Amino acid sequence: MSRTLTQKLGIKPGYKVWLVNIPDHYYDILIGFPEDIDLMEEADDMAADFVHVFVYSEEELETLFPVCKSSLKKDGMRWVSYY
């Protein structure tokens, strides 16, 4: 059986997740998104298990990347997607 996009991204139950600049349809394409995750409202030093940031340009990435990096736990995972 094929894995869902949520599984491929590595989002697991119990994770603290920070989603940055997500598109309006983000939750529509994430089948099986765990209900028991903690969605972070803003950056929090070394708190997130998973960060997914969406950017329009390299300049935007250069601005957001340091904040996203500092928000991750040492063993956390980050994904960067371009619009």
ABEGO torsion letter per residue (X at the ends): XBBBAAAAAGBBBGBBBBBBGBBAAAAAABBGBBAABBBBABBBBGABABBBBBBABAAAAAAAAAAAAAABBAABBBBBBBX
